[in-house]
Amino acid sequence: MGIEYRPWGAYTVLHDTSEAKVKVIEVEPRSRLSYQYHHKRQEQWTVIYGELTIILDDEKVFRKAGESIHIPQGARHRAWNETDTPVRFIEVQTGESFEEEDIVRLEDDYDRA
């Protein structure tokens, strides 16, 4: 369970069982993850450093360190760092499956399927 690098930053898996998966996600300045949804899981995000912009079902909201947001199963969502410093948040996934294949991308800055 090492660091996984992505075009927008990186994540580290802290916990991975059949009940839940927990990641620390770091989003580089001016970067964002794909606009996506999941069929088999919901997520809870808690910001631990910086200010995170979140698009949740086309609504733009913000969370700072210590604040959380619930991402329901099937909800369209995106994590976005609109600042000049990295943003870190904890993602707790619960549901039926935590595989990366459960990501359905609607929009992606890096042309991933």
C-alpha positions as CSV (number, residue, x, y, z in Angstrom):
1,M,0.0,0.0,0.0
2,G,2.4,2.7,-1.2
3,I,1.8,6.0,-2.9
4,E,-0.1,5.9,-6.2
5,Y,0.7,8.9,-8.4
6,R,-1.9,10.4,-10.8
7,P,-1.7,13.4,-13.2
8,W,-3.5,15.6,-10.5
9,G,-1.5,14.5,-7.5
10,A,-1.3,11.3,-5.5
11,Y,-3.1,9.1,-2.9
12,T,-2.1,6.6,-0.3
13,V,-4.4,3.8,0.9
14,L,-4.4,3.6,4.7
15,H,-7.1,0.9,5.2
16,D,-8.5,-1.6,2.7
17,T,-11.0,-4.3,3.9
18,S,-14.3,-5.7,2.7
19,E,-16.1,-3.1,4.8
20,A,-14.3,0.1,3.8
21,K,-11.3,1.7,2.0
22,V,-9.6,4.8,3.4
23,K,-7.2,7.0,1.4
24,V,-5.3,10.2,2.0
25,I,-5.6,12.1,-1.3
26,E,-3.3,15.1,-2.2
27,V,-4.4,17.4,-5.1
28,E,-1.7,19.6,-6.6
29,P,-2.3,23.3,-7.0
30,R,-4.7,24.2,-9.9
31,S,-5.5,20.5,-10.6
32,R,-8.6,18.5,-10.4
33,L,-9.8,14.9,-10.5
34,S,-12.3,13.7,-13.1
35,Y,-16.0,14.5,-12.8
36,Q,-17.3,11.0,-12.0
37,Y,-19.7,8.8,-10.1
38,H,-19.7,5.3,-8.7
39,H,-22.3,2.5,-8.9
40,K,-21.1,0.5,-5.9
41,R,-19.9,3.0,-3.2
42,Q,-20.4,6.2,-1.4
43,E,-17.7,8.4,0.0
44,Q,-17.1,10.7,2.9
45,W,-14.4,13.4,2.4
46,T,-12.7,15.3,5.3
47,V,-10.2,18.0,4.4
48,I,-7.0,17.9,6.5
49,Y,-5.0,20.7,4.7
50,G,-5.9,23.6,2.5
51,E,-9.2,24.4,0.8
52,L,-11.0,22.0,-1.5
53,T,-13.5,22.9,-4.1
54,I,-16.0,20.2,-4.7
55,I,-18.5,19.8,-7.6
56,L,-21.4,17.7,-6.4
57,D,-24.2,17.1,-8.9
58,D,-23.2,20.3,-10.7
59,E,-23.2,22.4,-7.5
60,K,-19.9,24.1,-6.5
61,V,-19.1,23.9,-2.7
62,F,-16.0,24.5,-0.6
63,R,-14.5,22.7,2.4
64,K,-11.5,23.8,4.6
65,A,-9.4,21.8,7.0
66,G,-11.6,20.0,9.5
67,E,-14.7,20.2,7.3
68,S,-16.4,17.2,5.6
69,I,-18.8,16.4,2.8
70,H,-20.8,13.2,2.0
71,I,-20.7,11.9,-1.6
72,P,-23.8,9.6,-2.0
73,Q,-23.6,6.5,-4.2
74,G,-24.4,7.6,-7.8
75,A,-23.8,11.3,-7.2
76,R,-21.6,13.1,-9.8
77,H,-18.6,14.6,-8.1
78,R,-15.2,16.1,-8.6
79,A,-12.4,17.2,-6.2
80,W,-10.7,20.4,-7.4
81,N,-7.8,22.4,-6.0
82,E,-8.3,26.0,-7.2
83,T,-5.6,27.3,-4.9
84,D,-1.8,27.8,-5.2
85,T,-1.0,25.2,-2.4
86,P,-1.6,21.5,-2.2
87,V,-4.9,20.2,-0.7
88,R,-5.1,17.0,1.3
89,F,-8.2,15.1,2.3
90,I,-9.2,11.8,3.8
91,E,-11.6,9.7,1.7
92,V,-13.6,7.0,3.4
93,Q,-15.3,4.6,0.9
94,T,-18.2,2.3,2.0
95,G,-20.4,0.1,-0.1
96,E,-20.2,-3.0,-2.2
97,S,-16.9,-2.5,-4.0
98,F,-13.9,-0.2,-3.8
99,E,-12.2,-1.1,-7.1
100,E,-10.9,1.7,-9.3
101,E,-13.0,0.1,-12.1
102,D,-16.1,1.5,-10.4
103,I,-15.1,5.0,-11.5
104,V,-17.4,6.2,-14.3
105,R,-15.8,9.3,-15.8
106,L,-18.0,12.0,-17.2
107,E,-15.2,14.6,-17.8
108,D,-11.5,14.3,-17.5
109,D,-8.7,16.8,-18.0
110,Y,-6.3,14.0,-18.8
111,D,-8.3,12.1,-21.4
112,R,-8.7,9.0,-19.3
113,A,-11.7,6.7,-20.1
